[in-house]
Amino acid sequence: MGTLVGEAAGSPLKRTMGVAQLTLLSVGATLGTGIFVVLGQAVPQAGPAVVVSFVLAGVTALFSALSYAELAGMIPGSGSSYTYAYATLGELVAWVCGWCLILEYGVSVAAVAVGWGQYVNELLELTLGVSLPESLSAPPGAGGVLNVPAALIVVLAMVVLLRGAKESAVANTVMVAVKIAALLLFCAVAFTAFRAGNFRPLFPLGAAGMSAGAASLFFSYIGFDAASTAGEEARNPQRDLPRAIILSLVLVTALYVLVAVAALGAMPWRQFAGTEATLSEVLVRSVGGGSLWPVLLSVGAVVATTSVVLTVQYGQIRILFAMARDGLVPPLFAKVHPRTGVPRAGTVIVSGFIAVLAALVPLGSLADATSIGTLFAFMLVNLAVVLLRRRDPGAPRSFRVPFSPVTPLLGVAFCGYMLCSLGADTWIAFGAWLAAGLVVYGLYGIRHSKLAQTQEDPA
């Protein structure tokens, strides 16, 4: 672990972020497609109990957030849970964790980009009465040929990221303010059409429906750990990273529950079935299509999803930076441009891959694949806290998980429960992804590993 802390201290990345920027980085990475788009997919699964689903997903994320906070204060590197697993569980488990993070971050950016395209189309229809042809705004599996808007936003985010971390943080701060304002606007308008009867019965599809909804909505919490990927660009990581992680999760959960209550109060849950309704559509149906509010909300949603694409794409690139430094992926991903302090080649390669994914794969498949990769990585982070407390109890910790080991073990249990709520197709796809990861590790990672080289040549 000492080696990892030393590497972070001597990182070529520039330390420019304070606690406010780190918090907004996590909020920017979290607050987006999950609430603006995926809510419409979860309501038919859970009914009005989708509000409880948000709470269950939030509690699951909270247990993991506490573990992230402790480890981020101890190991202020750029690799998020990959780096924590590397320090506690060994290289092979770290590789599996990093491979899951590639799935989590890369696929979630693609999913958010698809959601961005939906809102751009909706905005065009609300303002100009036109929309992009389906052949150019939907992937092959959803009736189109190529999702051009989804690929376009990924490329635009790449251009911003290439300018530097400080510039990216400024752009994100502005976009976070806009999307919080948009969600508060939605709540204010939706509550004018609120009907308490829409929540009776609260559990029309039973506890199983509520759990299934929570598993789908866990996608909405992906990104709260984004601050931990900025460990080597934070000015005071030991102090600020734990604060940013917990503060961002509390803020996001409060907004999610408020928006869910407003949406279900304004529109009966059965009207969500088969429509995958966005928040703008909820306003159109509840307050009327001629209102200005759906247009303003669509503008906010476009900005919101842009922010998520930017920040999660940033996190993906930093995780590959850490893995490349350990020799597990090609060194090209760790090469930093001397002027901007940005892994330029890694940024271009990752963005290109995500753009292709966003253009070709439907949103639903992307969201479920993201959730399973995230939950698996979160389980490993909670286990890492338990192991480090036993292995190195005297190590300096700027934040300590309360009631350990009970709290992190509850985190493991909650993540496991959510994993069991995902469908068989998602598990099959995840198994194939893990198998491919082990093949890559066997063919490349294990041969180029810095750790293996050190053990072979201890001098």
C-alpha positions as CSV (number, residue, x, y, z in Angstrom):
1,M,0.0,0.0,0.0
2,G,2.9,2.3,0.7
3,T,4.0,2.0,-2.9
4,L,0.6,3.1,-4.2
5,V,0.6,6.1,-1.9
6,G,4.1,7.0,-3.1
7,E,3.0,6.7,-6.8
8,A,0.0,9.0,-6.1
9,A,2.3,11.6,-4.4
10,G,4.6,11.7,-7.5
11,S,1.9,11.6,-10.1
12,P,2.3,13.6,-13.3
13,L,-1.4,14.6,-13.1
14,K,-2.0,18.2,-11.9
15,R,-3.6,18.7,-8.4
16,T,-6.2,21.4,-9.1
17,M,-9.5,20.2,-7.4
18,G,-10.9,21.1,-4.0
19,V,-13.7,19.6,-2.0
20,A,-16.4,21.6,-3.9
21,Q,-15.1,20.5,-7.3
22,L,-14.8,16.9,-6.2
23,T,-18.3,16.9,-4.8
24,L,-19.7,18.4,-8.0
25,L,-17.6,15.9,-10.0
26,S,-19.5,13.0,-8.3
27,V,-22.9,14.8,-8.5
28,G,-22.2,15.5,-12.2
29,A,-21.4,11.8,-12.8
30,T,-24.4,10.6,-10.9
31,L,-27.3,13.0,-11.6
32,G,-28.4,12.3,-15.1
33,T,-29.9,9.6,-17.2
34,G,-30.8,7.5,-14.2
35,I,-33.5,10.0,-13.1
36,F,-34.2,11.7,-16.4
37,V,-34.8,8.5,-18.4
38,V,-34.4,5.2,-16.5
39,L,-37.2,6.2,-14.0
40,G,-39.7,5.6,-16.8
41,Q,-38.3,2.0,-17.2
42,A,-38.4,1.3,-13.4
43,V,-42.0,2.5,-12.7
44,P,-43.7,-0.4,-14.6
45,Q,-41.6,-2.8,-12.6
46,A,-42.3,-1.4,-9.1
47,G,-45.4,0.8,-9.4
48,P,-45.6,3.6,-6.8
49,A,-43.1,1.6,-4.7
50,V,-40.4,3.0,-7.0
51,V,-39.9,5.6,-4.4
52,V,-39.0,2.9,-1.9
53,S,-36.8,1.4,-4.7
54,F,-34.8,4.6,-4.8
55,V,-34.3,4.5,-1.1
56,L,-33.2,0.8,-1.2
57,A,-30.8,1.6,-4.0
58,G,-29.6,4.6,-2.1
59,V,-29.0,2.7,1.2
60,T,-27.0,0.1,-0.8
61,A,-24.9,2.8,-2.3
62,L,-24.5,4.5,1.1
63,F,-22.8,1.4,2.6
64,S,-20.4,1.3,-0.3
65,A,-19.9,5.1,-0.1
66,L,-18.7,4.8,3.5
67,S,-16.2,2.2,2.4
68,Y,-15.1,4.3,-0.5
69,A,-14.6,7.2,1.8
70,E,-12.3,5.3,4.1
71,L,-10.2,3.8,1.3
72,A,-10.0,7.1,-0.6
73,G,-8.6,8.8,2.5
74,M,-6.0,6.0,2.9
75,I,-5.0,5.5,-0.8
76,P,-5.5,8.7,-2.8
77,G,-4.8,7.2,-6.2
78,S,-6.7,7.6,-9.5
79,G,-7.9,4.1,-9.9
80,S,-11.0,4.1,-7.6
81,S,-11.9,0.6,-6.4
82,Y,-9.4,-1.0,-8.7
83,T,-6.6,0.7,-6.7
84,Y,-8.2,-0.3,-3.4
85,A,-8.5,-3.9,-4.5
86,Y,-4.9,-3.9,-5.7
87,A,-3.7,-2.8,-2.3
88,T,-5.8,-5.3,-0.3
89,L,-6.9,-8.3,-2.4
90,G,-4.0,-8.8,-4.8
91,E,-3.4,-8.2,-8.5
92,L,-5.8,-10.8,-9.9
93,V,-8.8,-9.6,-7.9
94,A,-7.8,-6.0,-8.7
95,W,-7.8,-6.9,-12.4
96,V,-11.3,-8.4,-12.1
97,C,-12.4,-5.2,-10.3
98,G,-10.8,-3.0,-12.9
99,W,-12.4,-5.1,-15.7
100,C,-15.8,-4.6,-14.0
101,L,-15.1,-0.8,-13.8
102,I,-14.4,-0.7,-17.5
103,L,-17.8,-2.2,-17.9
104,E,-19.4,0.2,-15.4
105,Y,-17.9,3.4,-16.6
106,G,-17.6,2.7,-20.3
107,V,-21.0,1.2,-20.7
108,S,-22.7,3.8,-18.5
109,V,-21.3,6.6,-20.6
110,A,-22.7,4.9,-23.6
111,A,-26.1,4.5,-21.9
112,V,-26.1,8.2,-20.8
113,A,-25.2,9.2,-24.4
114,V,-28.2,7.2,-25.7
115,G,-30.4,9.1,-23.1
116,W,-29.0,12.4,-24.3
117,G,-30.0,11.5,-27.8
118,Q,-33.6,10.9,-26.6
119,Y,-33.8,14.3,-25.0
120,V,-32.3,16.1,-28.0
121,N,-35.0,14.5,-30.1
122,E,-37.7,15.4,-27.6
123,L,-36.5,19.0,-27.4
124,L,-36.6,19.3,-31.2
125,E,-40.1,18.0,-31.3
126,L,-41.3,20.3,-28.5
127,T,-39.8,23.4,-30.0
128,L,-39.8,22.9,-33.8
129,G,-42.2,20.1,-34.2
130,V,-39.6,17.9,-36.0
131,S,-37.4,15.0,-34.9
132,L,-34.4,13.2,-36.2
133,P,-35.3,10.2,-38.4
134,E,-35.2,6.9,-36.5
135,S,-32.6,5.5,-38.7
136,L,-30.1,8.1,-37.4
137,S,-31.3,8.4,-33.8
138,A,-31.7,4.7,-32.7
139,P,-29.4,1.7,-32.7
140,P,-30.0,-1.4,-34.9
141,G,-31.7,-3.2,-32.0
142,A,-34.2,-0.4,-31.5
143,G,-35.4,0.1,-35.1
144,G,-32.6,2.3,-36.4
145,V,-29.3,2.1,-38.1
146,L,-27.0,4.3,-36.1
147,N,-27.5,6.6,-33.1
148,V,-25.7,9.6,-34.3
149,P,-26.6,12.0,-31.4
150,A,-25.3,9.5,-28.9
151,A,-21.9,9.2,-30.6
152,L,-21.7,13.0,-31.1
153,I,-22.0,13.9,-27.4
154,V,-19.2,11.4,-26.6
155,V,-16.9,13.1,-29.1
156,L,-17.8,16.6,-27.8
157,A,-17.0,15.4,-24.2
158,M,-13.6,14.1,-25.5
159,V,-12.8,17.6,-26.8
160,V,-13.5,19.2,-23.4
161,L,-11.5,16.5,-21.6
162,L,-8.5,17.0,-23.8
163,R,-8.2,20.6,-22.6
164,G,-7.4,19.6,-19.0
165,A,-8.9,18.6,-15.6
166,K,-9.4,22.1,-14.4
167,E,-11.2,23.2,-17.5
168,S,-13.4,20.1,-17.4
169,A,-14.3,20.8,-13.7
170,V,-15.4,24.4,-14.6
171,A,-17.6,23.1,-17.4
172,N,-19.1,20.4,-15.1
173,T,-19.8,23.0,-12.3
174,V,-22.0,25.0,-14.7
175,M,-23.8,22.0,-16.0
176,V,-24.5,20.6,-12.5
177,A,-26.1,23.9,-11.4
178,V,-28.3,23.8,-14.5
179,K,-29.5,20.2,-14.0
180,I,-30.3,20.7,-10.3
181,A,-32.3,23.7,-11.3
182,A,-34.1,21.6,-13.9
183,L,-35.0,18.9,-11.5
184,L,-36.3,21.4,-8.9
185,L,-38.3,23.0,-11.7
186,F,-39.8,19.6,-12.6
187,C,-40.8,19.1,-8.9
188,A,-42.4,22.5,-8.6
189,V,-44.5,22.0,-11.7
190,A,-45.4,18.4,-11.1
191,F,-46.6,19.0,-7.6
192,T,-49.3,21.3,-9.0
193,A,-50.9,18.2,-10.5
194,F,-50.1,16.0,-7.5
195,R,-52.7,13.4,-6.5
196,A,-52.1,11.3,-3.4
197,G,-54.4,8.6,-4.7
198,N,-51.7,7.7,-7.3
199,F,-49.8,6.0,-4.5
200,R,-52.5,3.6,-3.5
201,P,-51.7,0.7,-3.4
202,L,-48.0,1.4,-2.7
203,F,-46.9,-2.1,-3.6
204,P,-49.1,-3.2,-6.4
205,L,-46.4,-5.6,-7.8
206,G,-45.2,-6.8,-4.4
207,A,-41.8,-6.7,-2.7
208,A,-40.3,-8.5,-5.7
209,G,-41.3,-5.7,-8.0
210,M,-39.9,-3.1,-5.6
211,S,-36.6,-5.1,-5.6
212,A,-36.5,-5.4,-9.4
213,G,-37.1,-1.6,-9.6
214,A,-34.2,-1.0,-7.2
215,A,-31.9,-3.2,-9.2
216,S,-32.7,-1.2,-12.4
217,L,-32.5,2.1,-10.6
218,F,-29.1,1.4,-9.1
219,F,-27.9,2.6,-12.5
220,S,-29.0,6.0,-11.1
221,Y,-26.3,5.9,-8.4
222,I,-23.5,5.0,-10.6
223,G,-20.9,7.8,-10.6
224,F,-21.0,8.8,-6.9
225,D,-17.5,7.2,-6.7
226,A,-16.2,9.5,-9.5
227,A,-14.4,11.7,-6.9
228,S,-12.2,8.7,-6.0
229,T,-10.9,8.5,-9.6
230,A,-9.6,12.1,-9.1
231,G,-7.3,11.2,-6.2
232,E,-4.2,12.3,-7.9
233,E,-5.8,15.6,-9.1
234,A,-7.2,16.6,-5.7
235,R,-5.3,19.2,-3.7
236,N,-5.9,17.5,-0.3
237,P,-7.2,14.0,-1.1
238,Q,-7.1,12.5,2.4
239,R,-9.4,15.2,3.7
240,D,-11.5,16.1,0.7
241,L,-12.2,12.8,-1.0
242,P,-14.3,11.2,1.9
243,R,-16.3,14.4,2.3
244,A,-17.0,14.7,-1.4
245,I,-18.1,11.1,-1.8
246,I,-20.6,11.1,1.1
247,L,-21.9,14.7,0.5
248,S,-22.6,13.9,-3.2
249,L,-24.5,10.7,-2.4
250,V,-26.7,12.4,0.2
251,L,-27.5,15.3,-2.2
252,V,-28.3,13.0,-5.1
253,T,-30.5,10.6,-3.0
254,A,-32.6,13.5,-1.7
255,L,-33.2,14.8,-5.2
256,Y,-34.1,11.3,-6.5
257,V,-36.7,10.7,-3.9
258,L,-38.2,14.1,-4.3
259,V,-38.4,13.7,-8.1
260,A,-39.9,10.2,-7.9
261,V,-42.6,11.4,-5.5
262,A,-43.4,14.3,-7.8
263,A,-43.5,12.2,-10.9
264,L,-45.8,9.5,-9.4
265,G,-48.0,12.1,-7.9
266,A,-48.5,13.8,-11.2
267,M,-49.0,10.7,-13.4
268,P,-50.6,7.3,-12.4
269,W,-47.9,4.6,-12.6
270,R,-49.9,2.5,-15.1
271,Q,-49.4,5.2,-17.7
272,F,-45.7,4.6,-17.6
273,A,-46.1,1.0,-18.8
274,G,-44.8,0.4,-22.3
275,T,-43.8,4.0,-22.8
276,E,-40.4,4.4,-21.0
277,A,-41.7,8.0,-20.3
278,T,-39.1,10.7,-19.7
279,L,-39.7,13.5,-17.1
280,S,-40.6,15.9,-19.9
281,E,-43.4,13.5,-21.1
282,V,-44.7,13.3,-17.5
283,L,-45.1,17.1,-17.6
284,V,-46.7,17.1,-21.0
285,R,-49.3,14.5,-19.9
286,S,-49.9,16.2,-16.5
287,V,-49.8,19.9,-17.2
288,G,-50.4,20.0,-21.0
289,G,-48.3,19.9,-24.1
290,G,-48.6,23.7,-24.8
291,S,-46.7,24.6,-21.6
292,L,-43.2,26.0,-21.6
293,W,-42.2,23.8,-18.7
294,P,-41.5,20.6,-20.7
295,V,-39.3,22.6,-23.0
296,L,-37.3,24.0,-20.1
297,L,-37.0,20.6,-18.6
298,S,-35.8,19.1,-21.8
299,V,-33.1,21.8,-22.1
300,G,-32.1,20.9,-18.5
301,A,-32.0,17.2,-19.3
302,V,-29.7,17.7,-22.3
303,V,-27.3,19.7,-20.1
304,A,-27.6,17.1,-17.3
305,T,-26.8,14.1,-19.5
306,T,-23.9,16.1,-21.1
307,S,-22.4,16.5,-17.6
308,V,-22.7,12.8,-16.9
309,V,-21.0,11.9,-20.1
310,L,-18.2,14.3,-19.4
311,T,-17.5,13.2,-15.8
312,V,-18.0,9.4,-16.2
313,Q,-15.8,9.5,-19.3
314,Y,-13.2,11.3,-17.2
315,G,-13.4,8.5,-14.6
316,Q,-13.0,5.7,-17.1
317,I,-9.8,7.3,-18.5
318,R,-8.3,7.7,-15.0
319,I,-9.0,4.1,-14.1
320,L,-7.2,2.9,-17.2
321,F,-4.4,5.3,-16.4
322,A,-3.9,3.5,-13.0
323,M,-4.1,0.0,-14.6
324,A,-1.5,1.0,-17.3
325,R,0.9,2.3,-14.6
326,D,0.7,-1.2,-13.0
327,G,1.4,-2.8,-16.3
328,L,-1.9,-4.5,-16.7
329,V,-3.0,-2.6,-19.8
330,P,-0.7,-1.0,-22.5
331,P,1.5,1.9,-21.3
332,L,-0.1,4.1,-23.9
333,F,-3.0,4.7,-21.4
334,A,-0.6,6.1,-18.8
335,K,1.2,8.5,-21.1
336,V,0.4,12.1,-19.9
337,H,0.6,15.2,-22.2
338,P,3.2,17.6,-20.6
339,R,1.2,20.8,-21.2
340,T,-2.4,19.7,-20.3
341,G,-1.6,17.0,-17.8
342,V,-4.1,14.7,-19.5
343,P,-3.7,11.1,-20.7
344,R,-4.3,12.2,-24.3
345,A,-4.0,8.9,-26.2
346,G,-6.1,7.1,-23.5
347,T,-8.8,9.8,-23.8
348,V,-9.0,9.5,-27.6
349,I,-9.1,5.6,-27.6
350,V,-11.6,5.3,-24.8
351,S,-13.9,8.0,-26.3
352,G,-13.8,6.3,-29.7
353,F,-14.8,2.9,-28.2
354,I,-17.6,4.5,-26.2
355,A,-18.9,6.4,-29.2
356,V,-19.2,3.2,-31.2
357,L,-21.0,1.5,-28.3
358,A,-23.4,4.3,-27.9
359,A,-24.2,4.4,-31.6
360,L,-25.0,0.7,-31.8
361,V,-26.5,-0.6,-28.5
362,P,-30.0,0.1,-27.0
363,L,-30.3,1.9,-23.6
364,G,-32.0,-0.9,-21.6
365,S,-29.2,-3.5,-22.3
366,L,-26.6,-0.9,-21.4
367,A,-28.2,0.1,-18.1
368,D,-28.5,-3.5,-16.8
369,A,-24.9,-4.3,-17.8
370,T,-23.7,-1.2,-16.0
371,S,-25.5,-2.1,-12.8
372,I,-24.1,-5.6,-12.5
373,G,-20.5,-4.4,-13.1
374,T,-20.9,-1.7,-10.5
375,L,-22.5,-3.9,-7.8
376,F,-19.7,-6.4,-8.2
377,A,-17.0,-3.7,-7.8
378,F,-18.8,-2.3,-4.8
379,M,-18.8,-5.7,-3.1
380,L,-15.0,-5.8,-3.5
381,V,-14.6,-2.3,-2.0
382,N,-16.6,-3.3,1.1
383,L,-14.5,-6.5,1.5
384,A,-11.3,-4.4,1.1
385,V,-12.2,-2.3,4.2
386,V,-12.8,-5.4,6.3
387,L,-9.4,-6.9,5.2
388,L,-7.5,-3.7,5.7
389,R,-8.9,-3.2,9.2
390,R,-7.6,-6.6,10.2
391,R,-4.3,-6.5,8.2
392,D,-3.2,-2.9,9.0
393,P,-5.3,-1.6,11.9
394,G,-2.8,1.2,12.7
395,A,-2.6,2.7,9.3
396,P,-3.6,6.4,9.2
397,R,-7.3,6.9,8.2
398,S,-8.8,10.4,7.6
399,F,-12.2,8.7,7.7
400,R,-13.3,5.5,9.4
401,V,-16.4,3.5,8.5
402,P,-18.7,3.5,11.6
403,F,-19.5,0.1,13.2
404,S,-17.0,-1.8,11.0
405,P,-17.0,-4.7,10.1
406,V,-20.8,-4.7,10.4
407,T,-21.4,-1.8,8.0
408,P,-19.1,-3.0,5.1
409,L,-20.5,-6.5,5.5
410,L,-24.0,-5.1,5.2
411,G,-22.8,-3.4,2.1
412,V,-21.7,-6.8,0.7
413,A,-25.1,-8.3,1.6
414,F,-27.1,-5.4,0.0
415,C,-25.1,-5.6,-3.2
416,G,-25.5,-9.3,-3.3
417,Y,-29.3,-8.9,-2.8
418,M,-29.4,-6.4,-5.7
419,L,-27.4,-8.7,-7.9
420,C,-29.9,-11.5,-7.4
421,S,-32.6,-9.2,-8.7
422,L,-31.0,-8.8,-12.1
423,G,-32.2,-11.0,-15.0
424,A,-30.5,-14.2,-16.3
425,D,-29.6,-12.5,-19.6
426,T,-27.6,-9.8,-17.7
427,W,-25.8,-12.5,-15.7
428,I,-24.9,-14.4,-18.9
429,A,-23.5,-11.3,-20.5
430,F,-21.6,-10.5,-17.3
431,G,-20.1,-14.0,-17.2
432,A,-19.0,-13.6,-20.8
433,W,-17.4,-10.3,-20.0
434,L,-15.5,-11.7,-17.0
435,A,-14.3,-14.7,-19.1
436,A,-13.0,-12.3,-21.7
437,G,-11.3,-10.3,-19.0
438,L,-9.4,-13.3,-17.6
439,V,-8.3,-14.2,-21.2
440,V,-6.9,-10.6,-21.6
441,Y,-5.2,-10.9,-18.2
442,G,-3.6,-14.2,-19.1
443,L,-2.4,-13.1,-22.5
444,Y,-1.2,-9.6,-21.6
445,G,-1.6,-8.5,-18.0
446,I,0.2,-11.2,-16.2
447,R,3.2,-10.9,-18.6
448,H,3.6,-7.2,-18.3
449,S,2.6,-6.8,-14.6
450,K,4.9,-4.4,-12.7
451,L,4.3,-6.4,-9.6
452,A,5.4,-9.7,-11.2
453,Q,8.5,-8.0,-12.5
454,T,9.4,-6.7,-9.1
455,Q,9.0,-10.1,-7.5
456,E,11.2,-11.7,-10.2
457,D,13.9,-9.0,-9.8
458,P,13.7,-7.8,-6.1
459,A,17.0,-5.9,-6.5
